[in-house]
Structure formats: structure tokens, C-alpha cells
Amino acid sequence: MVERRDAFSEMAALQKEISRLFEQLAHFDRSDSGLGLGEWLPNFDVFETKNSLVIKVEAPGMTRKDLTAAFEGHKLIVWGEKKEPKAEQPINGYLCMERSFGKFTRSIYIDQAVDLAKADAELGQGVLTITIPKLKDRRGSKIRLRIKEDGQ
């Protein structure tokens, strides 16, 4: 038996499905793809100075209790939660909401010779600044090795 398809009814079903998806998206926080509800990613700036590697993380409205930073091998991982402030009066509904709130985790790979034990983190004016001192580049330098004989 041959089944006939009605192109108009298929288009209407597709349009209904797309509308449903857009309605669901309206309830999500503005965030990068792959994130779940209530997750977001703060912006990072990573740059070098003569003596260090610097990572700046946008963290407006956050305190040091809201943030954690740690090294795992060659990765710097920053995680925390940006809490939505309590409303001073009841909100009936948003006409526009572009600020993001919720938990986040970001990591970056550190591929330079740096001294992780001397890394420093400071939170000020809504920016977490992580400074990691560079290690002296020893390539090209000569280090003479003392050669021992058996038993010495």
C-alpha cells in the first residue's frame, strides 16, 4: 500500500515543532551551546607579560566564596556560581533578561613553563586575576654534570 504524504500538513507540523523549540529556548539562560539550564561561562582573557602568564576572568557580583581556582596537571580550572540577586519587589515577568546566573566551570590548558606553586589569584572590581610567574627558559644554557666513577 502506498502512503500519500500531504506536504502542507508536514510543513505545518514542522512549523509547530520549531515554534515549540523556540519557546523552550526562551526559558534558558543566554549561554554557549552545550550548557544546561542555569549554566553559563564567564569570559576569559589570557595574556603574557615579560615575567608571567595572566588570566582575567569576568566575575561581576561574585565574592571569593563564590569562586574556586585550581591546577590539575597542566590545566587551570575555575569554577563557581553567580547567584541571582534577590528581587526587591515581586517580578511579574521579564521583558528582556540578558544577564546570566548559575554555576560554571572553565578550564584552560597551560602549555608554558610556569611556576604553579607561586601562582596568585586576586578578585577586584568584578574581575578575578590569576597571575602565574614564568620559569626561566633554560634552553640553550650549559649545565656541566659531574661524572662519578663506580662506587663514588
GROMACS elastic network, one bead per residue, 0.5 to 0.9 nm:
[ bonds ]
;  ai    aj funct       b0    kb
    5     8     6  0.88460   500
    5     9     6  0.82374   500
    5    10     6  0.77366   500
    6     9     6  0.54766   500
    6    10     6  0.63542   500
    6    11     6  0.87527   500
    7    10     6  0.51242   500
    7    11     6  0.61319   500
    7    12     6  0.86135   500
    8    11     6  0.50933   500
    8    12     6  0.61558   500
    8    13     6  0.86214   500
    9    12     6  0.50081   500
    9    13     6  0.61537   500
    9    14     6  0.85680   500
   10    13     6  0.50955   500
   10    14     6  0.61421   500
   10    15     6  0.85760   500
   11    14     6  0.50041   500
   11    15     6  0.60590   500
   11    16     6  0.85334   500
   12    15     6  0.50399   500
   12    16     6  0.61174   500
   12    17     6  0.86229   500
   13    16     6  0.50548   500
   13    17     6  0.62157   500
   13    18     6  0.86858   500
   14    17     6  0.50882   500
   14    18     6  0.61915   500
   14    19     6  0.85928   500
   15    18     6  0.51301   500
   15    19     6  0.61411   500
   15    20     6  0.85955   500
   16    19     6  0.51417   500
   16    20     6  0.62137   500
   16    21     6  0.87603   500
   17    20     6  0.50444   500
   17    21     6  0.62935   500
   17    22     6  0.87539   500
   18    21     6  0.50855   500
   18    22     6  0.62802   500
   18    23     6  0.86627   500
   19    22     6  0.51421   500
   19    23     6  0.62249   500
   19    24     6  0.87272   500
   20    23     6  0.51076   500
   20    24     6  0.63596   500
   20    25     6  0.87617   500
   21    24     6  0.50915   500
   21    25     6  0.62332   500
   21    26     6  0.87580   500
   22    26     6  0.63092   500
   23    26     6  0.52389   500
   23    27     6  0.71594   500
   24    27     6  0.55618   500
   24    28     6  0.71834   500
   25    28     6  0.52974   500
   25    29     6  0.83583   500
   26    29     6  0.80180   500
   26    30     6  0.89302   500
   27    37     6  0.84296   500
   28    31     6  0.81622   500
   28    36     6  0.80782   500
   28    37     6  0.56870   500
   28    38     6  0.74076   500
   29    36     6  0.86476   500
   29    37     6  0.64937   500
   29    38     6  0.62637   500
   29    39     6  0.73324   500
   29    40     6  0.74377   500
   29    97     6  0.84216   500
   29    98     6  0.78574   500
   29    99     6  0.80357   500
   29   100     6  0.59521   500
   29   101     6  0.75076   500
   29   102     6  0.88217   500
   30    39     6  0.89946   500
   30    40     6  0.75027   500
   30    97     6  0.85396   500
   30    98     6  0.65546   500
   30    99     6  0.76049   500
   30   100     6  0.63469   500
   31    34     6  0.86092   500
   31    35     6  0.68156   500
   31    36     6  0.87681   500
   31    39     6  0.72264   500
   31    40     6  0.51500   500
   31    41     6  0.68401   500
   31   100     6  0.74810   500
   32    35     6  0.62569   500
   32    40     6  0.69793   500
   32    41     6  0.71679   500
   33    36     6  0.85487   500
   35    38     6  0.82252   500
   35    39     6  0.58199   500
   35    40     6  0.68479   500
   35    41     6  0.87296   500
   36    39     6  0.55682   500
   36    40     6  0.82800   500
   37    40     6  0.85656   500
   37   102     6  0.83567   500
   38   100     6  0.80337   500
   38   101     6  0.63603   500
   38   103     6  0.65381   500
   38   104     6  0.86963   500
   39    81     6  0.87488   500
   39   100     6  0.80801   500
   39   101     6  0.70368   500
   39   102     6  0.50730   500
   39   103     6  0.50957   500
   39   104     6  0.56004   500
   39   105     6  0.86873   500
   40   100     6  0.64467   500
   40   101     6  0.68087   500
   40   102     6  0.64971   500
   40   103     6  0.66747   500
   40   104     6  0.55303   500
   40   105     6  0.83377   500
   41    44     6  0.89657   500
   41   100     6  0.87084   500
   41   103     6  0.84879   500
   41   104     6  0.57465   500
   41   105     6  0.71011   500
   41   106     6  0.69360   500
   42    57     6  0.64845   500
   42    58     6  0.55478   500
   42    59     6  0.68408   500
   42   104     6  0.76892   500
   42   105     6  0.88274   500
   42   106     6  0.79840   500
   43    56     6  0.82006   500
   43    57     6  0.58765   500
   43    58     6  0.55164   500
   43    59     6  0.85482   500
   44    55     6  0.67015   500
   44    56     6  0.55493   500
   44    58     6  0.66322   500
   44   106     6  0.89551   500
   45    54     6  0.79679   500
   45    55     6  0.56149   500
   45    56     6  0.50133   500
   45    57     6  0.66344   500
   45    58     6  0.86855   500
   46    53     6  0.73629   500
   46    54     6  0.57096   500
   46    56     6  0.64617   500
   46    57     6  0.88711   500
   47    52     6  0.86765   500
   47    53     6  0.59966   500
   47    54     6  0.53595   500
   47    55     6  0.66122   500
   47    56     6  0.86591   500
   48    51     6  0.77399   500
   48    52     6  0.59131   500
   48    54     6  0.59835   500
   48    55     6  0.88212   500
   49    52     6  0.52625   500
   49    53     6  0.63168   500
   49    54     6  0.74618   500
   50    53     6  0.85335   500
   50   134     6  0.84114   500
   51   132     6  0.86628   500
   51   133     6  0.59380   500
   51   134     6  0.55097   500
   51   135     6  0.81957   500
   51   136     6  0.88396   500
   52   114     6  0.77084   500
   52   131     6  0.64708   500
   52   132     6  0.53855   500
   52   135     6  0.85068   500
   53   112     6  0.85664   500
   53   114     6  0.77693   500
   53   130     6  0.82424   500
   53   131     6  0.58985   500
   53   132     6  0.51320   500
   53   133     6  0.63254   500
   53   134     6  0.66751   500
   54   129     6  0.69947   500
   54   130     6  0.57020   500
   54   132     6  0.63211   500
   54   133     6  0.86248   500
   55   128     6  0.80388   500
   55   129     6  0.58027   500
   55   130     6  0.50656   500
   55   131     6  0.65302   500
   55   132     6  0.84464   500
   56   127     6  0.64010   500
   56   128     6  0.56314   500
   56   130     6  0.63469   500
   56   131     6  0.86921   500
   57    78     6  0.87655   500
   57   126     6  0.85512   500
   57   127     6  0.55491   500
   57   129     6  0.64455   500
   57   130     6  0.82278   500
   58   126     6  0.62279   500
   58   128     6  0.64626   500
   58   129     6  0.89218   500
   59    62     6  0.55790   500
   59    63     6  0.82686   500
   59    67     6  0.86451   500
   59    82     6  0.77366   500
   59   123     6  0.83133   500
   59   125     6  0.85492   500
   59   127     6  0.51704   500
   59   128     6  0.63885   500
   60    63     6  0.86571   500
   60    82     6  0.81747   500
   60   125     6  0.73848   500
   60   127     6  0.67100   500
   61    82     6  0.72553   500
   61    83     6  0.82102   500
   61    85     6  0.89149   500
   61   125     6  0.87540   500
   61   126     6  0.62081   500
   62    65     6  0.79235   500
   62    66     6  0.58997   500
   62    67     6  0.75259   500
   62    80     6  0.89695   500
   62    81     6  0.78921   500
   62    82     6  0.60512   500
   62    83     6  0.77766   500
   62   123     6  0.88574   500
   62   126     6  0.68296   500
   62   127     6  0.89363   500
   63    66     6  0.53070   500
   63    67     6  0.69608   500
   63   123     6  0.76242   500
   63   126     6  0.84840   500
   64    67     6  0.52594   500
   64    68     6  0.76229   500
   64   122     6  0.86965   500
   64   123     6  0.68313   500
   64   128     6  0.88601   500
   65    68     6  0.77728   500
   65    80     6  0.85334   500
   66    79     6  0.84733   500
   66    80     6  0.53129   500
   66    81     6  0.55629   500
   66    82     6  0.69458   500
   66    83     6  0.84731   500
   67    78     6  0.72332   500
   67    79     6  0.59437   500
   67    81     6  0.68915   500
   67    82     6  0.87683   500
   67   128     6  0.88712   500
   68    77     6  0.81724   500
   68    78     6  0.57146   500
   68    79     6  0.53847   500
   68    80     6  0.60192   500
   69    76     6  0.71176   500
   69    77     6  0.56551   500
   69    79     6  0.64842   500
   69    80     6  0.87054   500
   69   121     6  0.82267   500
   69   130     6  0.88306   500
   70    75     6  0.83244   500
   70    76     6  0.58780   500
   70    77     6  0.54094   500
   70    78     6  0.66217   500
   70    79     6  0.88657   500
   71    74     6  0.68782   500
   71    75     6  0.55781   500
   71    77     6  0.61262   500
   71    78     6  0.88617   500
   71   116     6  0.76751   500
   72    75     6  0.52151   500
   72    76     6  0.65141   500
   72    77     6  0.73738   500
   73    76     6  0.82104   500
   73   110     6  0.89394   500
   74   108     6  0.84829   500
   74   109     6  0.57837   500
   74   110     6  0.52374   500
   74   111     6  0.68578   500
   74   112     6  0.89043   500
   75   107     6  0.63551   500
   75   108     6  0.55536   500
   75   110     6  0.57116   500
   75   111     6  0.86783   500
   76   106     6  0.82682   500
   76   107     6  0.54000   500
   76   108     6  0.53979   500
   76   109     6  0.64221   500
   76   110     6  0.69332   500
   77   105     6  0.70743   500
   77   106     6  0.57426   500
   77   108     6  0.67018   500
   77   109     6  0.88773   500
   78   104     6  0.81858   500
   78   105     6  0.58128   500
   78   106     6  0.53225   500
   78   107     6  0.61784   500
   78   108     6  0.88433   500
   79   103     6  0.75055   500
   79   104     6  0.54936   500
   79   106     6  0.62736   500
   79   107     6  0.84926   500
   80   102     6  0.83988   500
   80   103     6  0.56954   500
   80   104     6  0.56580   500
   80   105     6  0.67657   500
   81   101     6  0.74290   500
   81   102     6  0.53084   500
   81   104     6  0.61276   500
   81   105     6  0.88958   500
   82   100     6  0.79683   500
   82   101     6  0.50924   500
   82   102     6  0.51892   500
   82   103     6  0.63791   500
   82   104     6  0.81425   500
   83    86     6  0.89725   500
   83   101     6  0.57396   500
   83   102     6  0.60049   500
   83   103     6  0.82512   500
   84    87     6  0.87655   500
   84   100     6  0.82953   500
   84   101     6  0.57249   500
   84   102     6  0.75474   500
   85    88     6  0.89571   500
   86    89     6  0.86937   500
   87    90     6  0.64590   500
   87    91     6  0.72459   500
   88    91     6  0.88464   500
   91    94     6  0.74924   500
   93    96     6  0.89907   500
   94    97     6  0.62595   500
   97   100     6  0.82007   500
  101   104     6  0.89659   500
  110   113     6  0.83355   500
  110   114     6  0.82865   500
  111   114     6  0.86364   500
  112   134     6  0.76860   500
  112   135     6  0.86116   500
  113   133     6  0.89352   500
  113   134     6  0.60171   500
  113   135     6  0.54495   500
  113   136     6  0.79078   500
  113   137     6  0.76885   500
  114   117     6  0.89014   500
  114   118     6  0.88392   500
  114   119     6  0.87050   500
  114   132     6  0.63663   500
  114   133     6  0.56911   500
  114   136     6  0.85355   500
  115   118     6  0.56306   500
  115   119     6  0.67807   500
  115   132     6  0.64476   500
  115   133     6  0.55719   500
  115   134     6  0.60011   500
  115   135     6  0.59025   500
  116   119     6  0.51849   500
  116   120     6  0.88932   500
  116   132     6  0.63600   500
  116   133     6  0.75795   500
  116   134     6  0.88924   500
  117   120     6  0.88296   500
  117   132     6  0.86122   500
  118   131     6  0.87071   500
  118   132     6  0.66920   500
  118   133     6  0.66878   500
  119   130     6  0.70298   500
  119   131     6  0.56559   500
  119   133     6  0.64816   500
  120   129     6  0.80843   500
  120   130     6  0.56158   500
  120   131     6  0.52203   500
  120   132     6  0.64968   500
  120   133     6  0.87564   500
  121   128     6  0.68455   500
  121   129     6  0.55981   500
  121   131     6  0.64005   500
  121   132     6  0.88208   500
  122   127     6  0.81986   500
  122   128     6  0.56614   500
  122   129     6  0.52498   500
  122   130     6  0.65353   500
  122   131     6  0.85731   500
  123   126     6  0.68385   500
  123   127     6  0.56950   500
  123   129     6  0.62602   500
  123   130     6  0.87883   500
  124   127     6  0.54828   500
  124   128     6  0.65129   500
  124   129     6  0.79902   500
  125   128     6  0.84506   500
  134   137     6  0.84873   500
  135   138     6  0.86220   500
  137   140     6  0.84874   500
  137   141     6  0.86861   500
  138   141     6  0.55671   500
  138   142     6  0.85239   500
  139   142     6  0.85819   500
  148   151     6  0.80096   500
  148   152     6  0.59060   500
  149   152     6  0.56835   500
